Structure formats: structure tokens, C-alpha cells
Amino acid sequence: MSENASTIVYLIIAVSNFAIAGWKGLALLRDPTPTLTLITSTFVCSGVVYVMAAPAGYRALGEAVGQSSFATLPVYVGILFCFAHLHLLTLLWNPQLRKTPTTLRSRLIAWSMAYGTAAVLMVISFSAADLSGPSAPLTFNTTFAHDQVVLLFLAIFLSTLTCGTLSTFRQCRKITLEDPRLQHALRSFGIAMLFVFGYVVCGVPAIALAATGHHALDALGVFGSTFGATGALIASYGLSGAAVSAWLRERRDIKALQPLWDLVVEGVDEDLAFSASSARSHRLAWNVTFNLHRRVIEILDGMRALRPWLSLAPMQAVYSLHERQASQHSGETPRLPEHEVQAAATAAALRDAVESMQAARREQAHHSRARRPQAPEGPAVPLPGQDTPAAVERDRLLRVAQWLTSPLVTAALQEVRGTGNDHAVSKTA
């Protein structure tokens, strides 16, 4: 890449890294953990590195300190620390090491000391090198390869980077995690480490040849930086891609639950809402997880408030209609899974209960100033799936929301209303 193109690409990557660092930082404030600390610091460090590595930033830093090639030192040490963070993160995620905290602690300390020692040796060797001459943002490795001290500096950097990336790659290949998001991150780390090692593979022969006074492979060394940038991007995706996907999925779920919220919260009692902003919480771009949990809790509260108004008739009508449709179209339309039929029956029961309650409310408005109408007497009618574990309650409510306006539910409600039975009779049917 040319210097202008490199500057644009590097600065775009830097801005995205800082943005993700801010996002992860907010999560860290809510849930301070070692892994989130490493992830946040990785993005901060990566953003700073890309600002300094961009040719424009590289030259500006060199001019500021009076040493044209000075930016190479913080950039290379920063690169080492970024991938050290990823390496330590994979160790923390390793389920085998977590079973033996003493071993895990020893590994973390050993690798941290190795990376720290390499950084100190890089600073010492870089300070002793003769770096007089014009700056070389993209070709430092080959431009100064004739200097033995620079070769030592590069040898420390590249050998530590090689050991770290290959060890991380091996860890990623060995580890199997139950959390699919973490497993996705590990796969991305493994691929990223191979790309970063590609930077080493391209850089070593170019440096070795340049040290002998020949620069035929200088372009290969510059091309190696593309491998390094690609590896960094893949690692960043591994750290944030699954989280972004989960965030988008939660946003979609909030919107998908809106009709059910409108029915059993807004249509029942506005006091069931956490706040006046509950109805439009899906529009907020921050703290989506909290908004989703709040929406689920509000919906469950609304469904509990509707218990006295629930009737068996709508649920029975859904089951009956489904059976008739399945038998009439046998072989043409597959029978719905039981959990889908239960969701449809729940949707029908909730719609019927809200309509019954609102009708009673309108009737009472003519005779009394009481805020809430008297609920029908009789035993409570259980909803299908009301004993669902909390971990999968969100999925159940999403299914109910999808069935609210389905033809099956609408037809079942029309059938119930056509029977002429009042709610008190149907409740105890």
C-alpha cells in the first residue's frame, strides 16, 4: 500500500477500535472482570498503535520527539502488547487451565514476564541503534537492516511475536467452549494468528536480504504489513463480532416483542411499565440487554395481571382448529410442533382476556369510578408454558408475539365469540 492509502486505512481502523473500546469500557464499568479488562485494553492499545503506525502519524510523532523513526518503537511494542493481551485472554478462557488455578496463574505470570522482558530488551536495543536519516514508516525493517543493533531489535520483536502468535493459535485449536460466542471468538483468534505469522514470514527474508545490502525483497516486507493489518482486523472481529451480532439480535427481539407488550402491558395497566420510556425502549441504542430484560419482565407482569380474565375456551379452540386443519390437509402441511401450538393458544388466551377485561372496564365506567373492574370468580386458568425456565422464557414470549395476529388465532377467537358463551362460563369450561 502507498503511504496515503495506508494512512487512510490505518486511521479508519484506529477510529473503529476506539469506538469498540468505548463500548467495551461501558460494559467493563457494569461488569468489571479480567477478560473484559483485557478486551478493552486491547482495543485501546490497538487504536493507539494504528494512529502511530499511519505514515502521517508516524512522521508527526518523529518530528515531535526529534527522531524521525522514533514511532517504530512504540508501534512495535504496542503490537506485541496487543497480541499478548489476546494470548492471555485465550489462557483465561481455557477450561482445562481454569480447573487448576495455580497452573493458570503460573502460565499467566510466565507469559506476562516474557512479553515484558521482550519489551524492555526492545527499548534498550532501539535506544542504542543509529537511526539517523529520513523516516521510513513502511520500510523501517529493510531500510535500517544494515545496523546490527536494529537487527537485534527486530529479532527480539519478530521472535516474540512468532512464539506468542503460534502459541495462541495452538491454544485456539485445542480449546472447546460451551459458549458459542466465545468459541466463535477463538476461531477468529486462530485465523488472525496465522495472518500475523504471515507478516513474520514476509518480513524475515526481506530483512535478511536487506542486511546483506540487497533490497530486492523490500516490497515483500511492505506487503507483510497487509497480513498484519488483516490479522488485527480478524482478531478485532473475534472480540466484537459475536457481541455485535448478539446486540443486533437483542434489538430485533425488543421490536418483535413490542406487539405483545402493547397487548398485555399498555392495554392492561400502564403502571406495569418500568417507566414512561418503556414503550419506546426499542429505539434506544445503548444498554439493549437491560431494555430487553425489562421488556420481558413487564410482559410477564402483564400476563400475571391477566390471570383472572383468562379462559380455557380460546386455547381449546386453537387446539381444535389445529387438529382439524392438520387432518384436512394431511400430507400437504406439516403438523406444527407442540411448542408452536402452545404459543398460539397462549396468544389467543391473552387476546381474549384483554378484550374481556377492557369490555368489563368500559361497562364499569358507566356505573362506578373504580379504576379496575371486578374480575370474574372462579379458579385461575393456567397458560401453556407458564412453567418455562427463565433461561428460555424470552424465546417463548417471542413465539407468542409472532402468533398474536396469525390466521389460526384470529379464527379461534372468532369461533369462541360465535358460540355466544360469556366469559364466566368459558372460564370454567
VEXDREN-2710 file (C-alpha; in Angstrom, 1 decimal):
% VEXDREN-2710
k/r/px/py/pz
1/MET/0.0/0.0/0.0
2/SER/1.1/3.6/-0.6
3/GLU/1.6/5.9/2.3
4/ASN/-1.5/7.9/1.6
5/ALA/-3.6/4.7/1.4
6/SER/-2.0/3.3/4.5
7/THR/-2.8/6.5/6.4
8/ILE/-6.4/6.4/5.5
9/VAL/-6.8/2.6/6.2
10/TYR/-4.9/2.8/9.5
11/LEU/-6.8/5.8/10.8
12/ILE/-10.2/4.2/9.9
13/ILE/-9.1/1.1/11.8
14/ALA/-8.0/3.3/14.7
15/VAL/-11.3/5.1/14.9
16/SER/-13.3/1.8/14.9
17/ASN/-11.0/0.4/17.6
18/PHE/-11.5/3.4/19.8
19/ALA/-15.3/3.2/19.3
20/ILE/-15.3/-0.5/20.3
21/ALA/-13.0/0.3/23.2
22/GLY/-15.6/2.8/24.4
23/TRP/-18.4/0.3/24.1
24/LYS/-16.4/-2.4/25.9
25/GLY/-15.5/0.2/28.5
26/LEU/-19.1/0.8/29.4
27/ALA/-19.6/-3.0/29.7
28/LEU/-16.5/-3.1/31.9
29/LEU/-18.0/-0.4/34.2
30/ARG/-21.1/-2.6/34.7
31/ASP/-19.3/-5.9/35.0
32/PRO/-15.6/-5.5/35.9
33/THR/-13.9/-8.8/35.0
34/PRO/-10.3/-9.7/34.0
35/THR/-11.5/-10.7/30.5
36/LEU/-13.4/-7.5/29.8
37/THR/-10.4/-5.6/31.1
38/LEU/-8.1/-7.3/28.7
39/ILE/-10.5/-6.9/25.8
40/THR/-11.0/-3.2/26.5
41/SER/-7.2/-2.5/26.9
42/THR/-6.6/-4.5/23.7
43/PHE/-8.8/-2.1/21.6
44/VAL/-7.3/1.0/23.3
45/CYS/-3.8/-0.2/22.6
46/SER/-4.7/-1.3/19.1
47/GLY/-6.2/2.1/18.3
48/VAL/-3.1/4.0/19.6
49/VAL/-0.8/1.7/17.6
50/TYR/-2.7/2.3/14.4
51/VAL/-2.6/6.1/14.9
52/MET/1.1/6.0/15.4
53/ALA/1.7/3.4/12.6
54/ALA/-0.2/5.5/10.0
55/PRO/2.5/7.2/7.9
56/ALA/1.1/10.7/8.8
57/GLY/1.1/9.9/12.5
58/TYR/4.5/8.2/12.3
59/ARG/6.1/11.3/10.8
60/ALA/4.3/13.6/13.2
61/LEU/5.5/11.7/16.2
62/GLY/9.0/11.6/14.8
63/GLU/9.1/15.3/14.4
64/ALA/7.6/15.9/17.8
65/VAL/10.4/14.0/19.6
66/GLY/13.2/15.0/17.2
67/GLN/13.8/11.4/16.0
68/SER/12.4/10.6/12.6
69/SER/12.0/6.9/13.2
70/PHE/11.1/7.0/16.9
71/ALA/7.5/5.9/16.2
72/THR/8.7/2.4/15.3
73/LEU/9.5/1.6/19.0
74/PRO/6.0/2.4/20.5
75/VAL/4.3/0.8/17.4
76/TYR/6.2/-2.5/17.7
77/VAL/6.0/-2.6/21.5
78/GLY/2.2/-1.8/21.1
79/ILE/1.8/-4.6/18.6
80/LEU/3.5/-7.0/20.9
81/PHE/1.2/-6.0/23.8
82/CYS/-1.9/-6.2/21.7
83/PHE/-1.3/-9.8/20.8
84/ALA/0.0/-10.5/24.3
85/HIS/-3.5/-9.5/25.5
86/LEU/-5.1/-11.9/23.1
87/HIS/-2.7/-14.7/24.2
88/LEU/-3.5/-14.1/27.9
89/LEU/-7.2/-14.0/27.1
90/THR/-7.1/-17.4/25.5
91/LEU/-5.4/-18.7/28.6
92/LEU/-8.2/-17.3/30.8
93/TRP/-10.8/-18.9/28.6
94/ASN/-9.1/-22.3/28.7
95/PRO/-11.4/-24.6/30.6
96/GLN/-8.6/-27.1/31.4
97/LEU/-6.4/-24.4/32.9
98/ARG/-9.3/-22.9/34.9
99/LYS/-9.7/-26.2/36.7
100/THR/-6.3/-25.7/38.2
101/PRO/-6.0/-22.0/39.2
102/THR/-2.4/-22.5/40.3
103/THR/-1.3/-23.6/36.9
104/LEU/-3.3/-20.9/35.2
105/ARG/-1.7/-18.2/37.4
106/SER/1.7/-19.6/36.7
107/ARG/1.1/-19.6/32.9
108/LEU/-0.2/-16.0/33.0
109/ILE/2.7/-14.8/35.1
110/ALA/5.3/-16.6/32.9
111/TRP/3.9/-15.3/29.6
112/SER/3.4/-11.8/31.0
113/MET/7.1/-11.7/32.2
114/ALA/8.2/-13.0/28.7
115/TYR/6.4/-10.2/26.9
116/GLY/7.5/-7.6/29.4
117/THR/11.1/-8.8/29.1
118/ALA/11.0/-8.6/25.3
119/ALA/9.6/-5.1/25.5
120/VAL/12.4/-4.0/27.8
121/LEU/15.1/-5.5/25.5
122/MET/13.4/-3.8/22.5
123/VAL/13.6/-0.4/24.2
124/ILE/17.3/-0.9/25.1
125/SER/18.3/-2.1/21.7
126/PHE/16.3/0.5/19.9
127/SER/17.9/3.3/22.0
128/ALA/21.4/2.0/21.2
129/ALA/20.7/1.9/17.4
130/ASP/21.9/4.5/14.9
131/LEU/18.7/5.7/13.3
132/SER/20.0/8.8/11.6
133/GLY/18.4/9.6/8.2
134/PRO/14.9/10.1/6.9
135/SER/11.9/8.4/8.4
136/ALA/10.7/5.1/6.8
137/PRO/7.1/4.5/8.0
138/LEU/6.6/1.4/5.9
139/THR/10.1/0.2/5.2
140/PHE/11.9/0.7/8.5
141/ASN/12.8/-3.0/8.8
142/THR/14.7/-3.1/5.5
143/THR/15.9/0.5/5.5
144/PHE/17.9/0.0/8.7
145/ALA/18.6/-3.7/8.4
146/HIS/22.3/-2.9/7.9
147/ASP/22.6/-1.9/11.6
148/GLN/23.4/-4.9/13.8
149/VAL/21.6/-3.3/16.8
150/VAL/18.4/-2.8/14.7
151/LEU/18.7/-6.5/13.6
152/LEU/18.8/-7.4/17.3
153/PHE/15.7/-5.2/17.9
154/LEU/13.9/-6.8/15.1
155/ALA/14.9/-10.3/16.1
156/ILE/13.5/-9.8/19.6
157/PHE/10.3/-8.4/18.2
158/LEU/9.7/-11.0/15.5
159/SER/10.7/-14.0/17.6
160/THR/8.5/-12.9/20.5
161/LEU/5.6/-12.3/18.1
162/THR/6.2/-15.7/16.5
163/CYS/6.2/-17.5/19.8
164/GLY/3.1/-15.7/21.0
165/THR/1.0/-16.0/17.9
166/LEU/1.8/-19.7/17.3
167/SER/1.1/-20.5/20.9
168/THR/-2.2/-18.6/20.8
169/PHE/-3.1/-20.4/17.5
170/ARG/-2.3/-23.8/19.2
171/GLN/-4.5/-22.8/22.2
172/CYS/-7.4/-21.8/20.0
173/ARG/-7.2/-25.1/18.1
174/LYS/-7.3/-27.1/21.4
175/ILE/-10.0/-25.3/23.3
176/THR/-13.6/-26.2/23.1
177/LEU/-16.0/-23.9/24.9
178/GLU/-19.7/-24.2/25.7
179/ASP/-20.5/-20.6/24.9
180/PRO/-20.8/-20.3/21.1
181/ARG/-19.8/-16.6/21.2
182/LEU/-16.5/-17.4/22.9
183/GLN/-15.9/-20.3/20.6
184/HIS/-16.5/-18.0/17.6
185/ALA/-14.0/-15.6/19.1
186/LEU/-11.5/-18.3/19.5
187/ARG/-11.8/-19.4/15.9
188/SER/-11.3/-15.8/14.8
189/PHE/-8.2/-15.6/17.0
190/GLY/-6.8/-18.7/15.4
191/ILE/-7.2/-17.3/11.9
192/ALA/-5.8/-13.9/13.0
193/MET/-2.7/-15.5/14.4
194/LEU/-2.0/-17.2/11.1
195/PHE/-2.2/-13.9/9.3
196/VAL/0.0/-12.2/11.8
197/PHE/2.5/-15.0/11.3
198/GLY/2.3/-14.3/7.6
199/TYR/3.7/-10.8/8.5
200/VAL/6.7/-12.6/10.0
201/VAL/7.1/-14.9/7.0
202/CYS/7.2/-12.0/4.6
203/GLY/9.3/-9.8/6.9
204/VAL/12.2/-12.2/7.8
205/PRO/13.5/-12.9/4.3
206/ALA/13.2/-9.2/3.3
207/ILE/15.1/-8.2/6.4
208/ALA/17.7/-10.9/5.9
209/LEU/18.4/-9.9/2.3
210/ALA/18.4/-6.2/3.2
211/ALA/21.1/-6.9/5.9
212/THR/23.4/-8.0/3.1
213/GLY/22.9/-4.9/1.1
214/HIS/20.3/-6.2/-1.3
215/HIS/16.8/-4.7/-1.4
216/ALA/15.1/-6.9/-4.0
217/LEU/12.5/-8.2/-1.4
218/ASP/11.7/-4.8/0.2
219/ALA/8.3/-4.9/-1.4
220/LEU/7.6/-8.3/0.2
221/GLY/8.3/-6.8/3.6
222/VAL/5.9/-3.9/2.9
223/PHE/3.3/-6.4/1.7
224/GLY/3.7/-8.3/5.0
225/SER/2.2/-5.3/6.8
226/THR/-1.0/-6.1/5.0
227/PHE/-1.0/-9.6/6.6
228/GLY/-0.5/-7.9/10.0
229/ALA/-3.4/-5.4/9.5
230/THR/-5.7/-8.2/8.3
231/GLY/-4.8/-10.3/11.3
232/ALA/-5.6/-7.4/13.6
233/LEU/-8.9/-6.8/11.9
234/ILE/-9.9/-10.5/12.2
235/ALA/-8.9/-10.5/15.9
236/SER/-11.0/-7.4/16.5
237/TYR/-13.9/-9.1/14.8
238/GLY/-13.4/-12.1/17.1
239/LEU/-13.6/-9.8/20.1
240/SER/-16.5/-7.8/19.0
241/GLY/-18.3/-9.6/16.1
242/ALA/-20.2/-12.1/18.2
243/ALA/-21.1/-9.3/20.7
244/VAL/-22.4/-7.1/17.9
245/SER/-24.4/-9.9/16.5
246/ALA/-25.9/-10.5/19.9
247/TRP/-26.6/-6.8/20.3
248/LEU/-28.4/-6.7/16.9
249/ARG/-30.4/-9.9/17.8
250/GLU/-31.5/-8.3/21.1
251/ARG/-32.6/-5.1/19.3
252/ARG/-34.6/-7.3/16.9
253/ASP/-36.2/-9.2/19.8
254/ILE/-37.2/-6.0/21.6
255/LYS/-39.0/-4.9/18.4
256/ALA/-40.5/-8.3/17.9
257/LEU/-41.9/-8.3/21.5
258/GLN/-43.5/-4.8/21.0
259/PRO/-47.0/-6.1/19.9
260/LEU/-47.1/-8.4/22.9
261/TRP/-46.0/-5.6/25.2
262/ASP/-48.7/-3.3/23.7
263/LEU/-51.3/-6.0/24.4
264/VAL/-50.6/-7.1/28.0
265/VAL/-48.9/-4.0/29.4
266/GLU/-50.1/-0.9/27.7
267/GLY/-53.5/-2.5/27.1
268/VAL/-53.9/-3.6/30.7
269/ASP/-52.3/-1.2/33.1
270/GLU/-49.7/1.5/32.4
271/ASP/-48.4/1.1/36.0
272/LEU/-46.9/-2.3/34.9
273/ALA/-44.3/-0.4/32.8
274/PHE/-40.9/0.3/34.4
275/SER/-41.0/3.9/33.3
276/ALA/-42.7/6.2/30.8
277/SER/-40.0/5.3/28.3
278/SER/-40.7/1.6/28.3
279/ALA/-42.9/1.8/25.2
280/ARG/-40.1/3.2/23.1
281/SER/-37.2/1.4/24.7
282/HIS/-36.5/-0.4/21.5
283/ARG/-35.4/2.9/19.9
284/LEU/-32.5/3.3/22.4
285/ALA/-29.1/2.2/21.0
286/TRP/-27.5/1.7/24.4
287/ASN/-28.0/-0.8/27.2
288/VAL/-30.0/-3.0/24.9
289/THR/-29.6/-6.0/27.2
290/PHE/-31.2/-4.2/30.1
291/ASN/-34.1/-2.9/27.9
292/LEU/-34.8/-6.5/26.7
293/HIS/-34.8/-7.9/30.2
294/ARG/-37.0/-5.1/31.3
295/ARG/-39.4/-5.8/28.4
296/VAL/-39.6/-9.5/29.2
297/ILE/-40.3/-8.8/32.9
298/GLU/-43.0/-6.2/32.1
299/ILE/-44.7/-8.7/29.7
300/LEU/-44.7/-11.4/32.4
301/ASP/-46.1/-9.0/34.9
302/GLY/-48.9/-8.1/32.4
303/MET/-49.6/-11.8/31.8
304/ARG/-49.9/-12.3/35.6
305/ALA/-52.3/-9.4/35.9
306/LEU/-54.5/-11.0/33.3
307/ARG/-54.8/-14.4/35.1
308/PRO/-58.3/-13.7/36.5
309/TRP/-59.5/-13.0/33.0
310/LEU/-58.1/-16.0/31.2
311/SER/-60.4/-18.6/29.7
312/LEU/-60.0/-22.1/28.5
313/ALA/-62.2/-21.6/25.5
314/PRO/-59.7/-19.7/23.2
315/MET/-57.0/-22.2/24.0
316/GLN/-59.3/-25.2/23.3
317/ALA/-60.4/-23.5/20.1
318/VAL/-56.8/-23.2/18.9
319/TYR/-56.0/-26.9/19.6
320/SER/-59.3/-28.0/18.0
321/LEU/-58.7/-25.8/14.9
322/HIS/-55.2/-27.0/14.5
323/GLU/-56.3/-30.7/14.7
324/ARG/-59.0/-30.1/12.1
325/GLN/-56.6/-28.3/9.8
326/ALA/-53.9/-31.0/10.2
327/SER/-56.4/-33.8/9.4
328/GLN/-57.9/-32.0/6.5
329/HIS/-54.6/-31.2/4.9
330/SER/-52.8/-34.4/5.9
331/GLY/-49.6/-34.9/3.9
332/GLU/-49.8/-31.3/2.5
333/THR/-49.0/-29.2/5.5
334/PRO/-46.7/-30.5/8.3
335/ARG/-48.2/-30.6/11.8
336/LEU/-47.0/-27.7/14.0
337/PRO/-44.6/-28.5/16.8
338/GLU/-46.2/-28.7/20.2
339/HIS/-44.4/-25.5/21.5
340/GLU/-45.8/-23.6/18.5
341/VAL/-49.3/-24.7/19.2
342/GLN/-48.9/-23.8/22.8
343/ALA/-47.7/-20.3/21.8
344/ALA/-50.7/-19.9/19.5
345/ALA/-53.0/-21.0/22.3
346/THR/-51.3/-18.5/24.7
347/ALA/-51.7/-15.7/22.2
348/ALA/-55.4/-16.5/21.8
349/ALA/-56.0/-16.6/25.5
350/LEU/-54.2/-13.3/26.1
351/ARG/-56.1/-11.5/23.3
352/ASP/-59.4/-12.9/24.7
353/ALA/-58.5/-11.9/28.3
354/VAL/-57.6/-8.4/27.3
355/GLU/-60.8/-7.9/25.4
356/SER/-62.9/-9.3/28.3
357/MET/-61.1/-7.1/30.8
358/GLN/-61.5/-4.0/28.6
359/ALA/-65.2/-4.7/28.0
360/ALA/-65.7/-5.0/31.7
361/ARG/-63.8/-1.8/32.3
362/ARG/-66.0/0.0/29.8
363/GLU/-69.1/-1.4/31.4
364/GLN/-68.0/-0.4/34.9
365/ALA/-67.1/3.1/33.7
366/HIS/-70.9/3.7/33.3
367/HIS/-71.7/2.7/36.9
368/SER/-68.6/3.4/39.0
369/ARG/-65.5/5.4/39.3
370/ALA/-63.4/2.4/40.3
371/ARG/-60.2/2.2/38.3
372/ARG/-60.2/-1.6/37.9
373/PRO/-63.3/-3.7/37.1
374/GLN/-64.2/-6.7/39.3
375/ALA/-62.5/-9.8/37.9
376/PRO/-64.7/-12.9/37.3
377/GLU/-64.8/-15.5/40.0
378/GLY/-63.5/-19.0/39.6
379/PRO/-60.3/-20.9/39.6
380/ALA/-57.2/-19.5/37.8
381/VAL/-56.7/-20.8/34.3
382/PRO/-53.0/-21.8/33.6
383/LEU/-51.4/-20.7/30.4
384/PRO/-49.4/-23.2/28.4
385/GLY/-45.7/-23.0/29.1
386/GLN/-46.1/-20.8/32.2
387/ASP/-43.6/-23.0/34.0
388/THR/-40.9/-22.3/31.3
389/PRO/-37.4/-21.9/32.8
390/ALA/-36.2/-18.3/32.9
391/ALA/-33.3/-19.1/30.5
392/VAL/-35.7/-19.8/27.6
393/GLU/-38.6/-17.5/28.6
394/ARG/-37.6/-14.9/26.1
395/ASP/-37.9/-17.5/23.2
396/ARG/-41.4/-18.5/24.4
397/LEU/-42.6/-14.9/24.5
398/LEU/-41.1/-14.2/21.0
399/ARG/-43.2/-17.2/19.7
400/VAL/-46.3/-15.9/21.4
401/ALA/-45.8/-12.4/19.9
402/GLN/-45.4/-13.9/16.4
403/TRP/-48.8/-15.8/16.8
404/LEU/-50.8/-12.8/18.0
405/THR/-52.2/-11.9/14.6
406/SER/-52.0/-15.2/12.9
407/PRO/-55.0/-16.6/11.0
408/LEU/-55.2/-19.6/13.4
409/VAL/-55.5/-17.4/16.4
410/THR/-57.9/-15.0/14.7
411/ALA/-60.1/-17.9/13.6
412/ALA/-60.1/-19.4/17.0
413/LEU/-61.2/-16.2/18.6
414/GLN/-64.0/-15.8/16.0
415/GLU/-65.2/-19.3/16.8
416/VAL/-65.3/-18.6/20.5
417/ARG/-67.2/-15.4/20.1
418/GLY/-69.6/-17.1/17.8
419/THR/-70.6/-19.6/20.5
420/GLY/-72.3/-16.9/22.5
421/ASN/-70.8/-18.2/25.8
422/ASP/-70.0/-15.5/28.3
423/HIS/-66.6/-15.3/29.9
424/ALA/-67.7/-16.7/33.2
425/VAL/-68.9/-19.9/31.6
426/SER/-65.9/-20.3/29.3
427/LYS/-63.5/-19.7/32.2
428/THR/-64.7/-22.8/34.0
429/ALA/-65.4/-24.9/30.9
END
